[in-house]
């Protein structure tokens, strides 16, 4: 199945967190990432109840759409629909068919996978991109690290763009792209950085250079 999603939208994919730095919440992280040149933002806020999450999602959707940045909501299909996000990202325990039925074919669906079999199943279920955990990370300790070889195996198994996540920063992002990923997703590399705008900008430069070559432009 050919994806509807331009892989360039996944190059620098920042996942928000409201718990890493005191006084720096999801809005601040998203705003900094957008200013630094992120191409996608995912709202991941399992700690928030709906009364707080829904208006937050609406605000981030508006900010991302104004900037031409892809906006994804983690897990919550209902929140994604209400906030008019661009799509939703699901784990293996979620039902992609139900998400697509609720959101419609124009929405972007991302699915986290491990290995070639899960990659092919996610593609058949209608995913637009796949996420693979590269290295272990304290931000999401339950995720199983697949390593660079795991990224390469998923890339080889599917026609969909693949995003690496987990333990990635500007110092190792090039290796993830070289393994075949279309982009890198980060949490703490931006959310916990002393200067999240500069961190995003540096990451974008590394990824662009890895894909376009030295001096390349997007």
N, C-alpha and C positions, 0 to 999 in steps of 0.2 A: 504494500500500500504506500503510495507516495504521500509524503507529509505535506500539509498545507502551510507549514511553518518555515519561514526563512531561517536557516541555521545561524545567520549573523545575529539574530535576536537573542541568541543564547550565549554569546561569547563571554560576557562578563555578567554573571547571574548572582545577585546579592540576595541572600536570605536574611530577613530581619530577626532580631532578638531583642527582647526587652529586659534581659536579666544580666547581661555581661558587664555593663558599665553603669554605675549609679548616675541617675539623671539623664541617661541617654536611652530613649525609648524607640519604638518602632518608627514613629514619624521622623525622628531626628536621623536615624540610620538610613531610612529610605531617601530623605532629602539629600543627605551627604552623598549617598551612592549615585543618585541622579546627577548631582552637580559634578561628580567625578567621572561621569561617563559610563555608568552601568547601562547595559542593554536590556536587562530584565531584573525585576524585583519580585521576590516571593514573600508574602506575609505569612510568617509562621509564628503563631501566638497561642499555643495551647493553654497558656496560663490565664487567658482573658475570658470572661463570660461574654455572652452575646450582647449585652447592653453596652459594653465597651468595644467589642470586636467589630460590630457592624458599622458604626460610624467611622471607626479607624479604617476599615477596609474601603469605605466609600471615599474617604479623604485621599488614601493612597492611590486608588484607582484614578481619581481626578488628576492628581499630581503626575502620575505616570503617563496618562493619556496626553496631557498637555506637553510632556517632554518627548513623546514618541517612544516610550519605554514599555516593554511587555510587562503586564502585571498579572501575577499568578497568586492564588490563595492555596495554602497547604491544607489538604484533606477536606475542608469544609465546602462541599458543593453548594449548599444552601447559601452560605455567605458569599461565595463567588458570584452566584446568580444575582443575589440582592444588590451587591455592590457594583455590579456590571464590570467585573474583572474580565481579563482576556481569557482566563482559564483556571484550571485547578491541577494540583500535583497530588498524586495518590501513591500509597504504599502497596505492598503485596496483599495486605489484608483488606483492601478496599475493592469495590466492585466498579470497574471501568464502564461496563455496559449501563449501569444505573446512572453514572455520572453523565455519559453521553446522552442518555435519554432525557435527563433533566436539563442539560445545558444546550444541546443541539450541536449540529456538526460544525458550526462556525467557531466553536470554542476550542481552545488549545488544551490538550490533555497530556500531562507528563506522568510517567510511572517509574518508580524506583524498581530496579531489577538486579538480580544476581545471576550471572551466567547466560549462556546462549539460549537455553530453553525458555527461561523467563522473558528474555528479550523478544524471541519470536512470538511468544504468547501475547505479550503486550502489544506488539505491532499488529497482530491479528485482531486484537480487541479494539483497536482504533486509536492507539496512542500516537501522539505527534512528536514526542521526544522521550528519551529514556535517561534516567539518572543512575549513576553507578558510584558507590562509595569506594574511593581510592585508598585512602589511609585512615586509620583509626583517629577519632577525635573526641575530646571530652565534651564537646557541644552536643554530640549525639552518640553516647557510648553504646547504645543498643545496636547500632549499624555495624555490619560485618564488613571489614575492609577486604576489597578484592584485588588491590594492587594495580599497577599499570598493565600487567598481563590480563587482568580481569576486564579492564577498559577495552583493550585490544580485542578480546574475545567477543565482547558484546558488539563492538563496532563491526566486526567481521560477520556477525550473525544477522544483522538487520540493515535496512536501508534508512532507518530513522537517524536523526542527529542524536548524539550522545553527549551528556554533560557529566563531567567528573565532579565529585563533591567529597569532602572529608579530608582535613589536614592540608588543604591547598592554600598557598599564598603566592606572592609575586616571585619568591625564590624557587618554587618548584612547578609553577603553572605550565611552563614551557614543556616539561616532561609529559604532562597530561595531554596537551595538544599533540605532541609528537606521537603519543600512543593512539591517536585517531579521534580524540574527542573534538566536538565542534565548539565547546566552551567549557568554562569552569564555574562552579558555584561555590561561594564562600559564605561563611557566617562570621567567625571571629576575626578573620583577616581584615575585615572592614569594620564590623560592629565593635570590636575591642581595640581597634587601632588608635594610637594617640591622635591622629588626624585622619578620619575616615574618608574625607574627600581626596586627600593625597594618596591614600592607600588604594582607593578605587582607580584613580588615575594611573598609578603605577601598574596595577594589575591589567588595566586595559592596554597599556603600552606593551607589556610583555606578551599578552595574548595576540594582539595585532601583529607584533613582530614575528611571533611564531607561525602565524598563518600566512601573512602577506610577505614575510621576509624583511630583512633590515631596511628601515626607512619606508616600509610599506604603509599604505593608508587604507582606510575602510571606505 
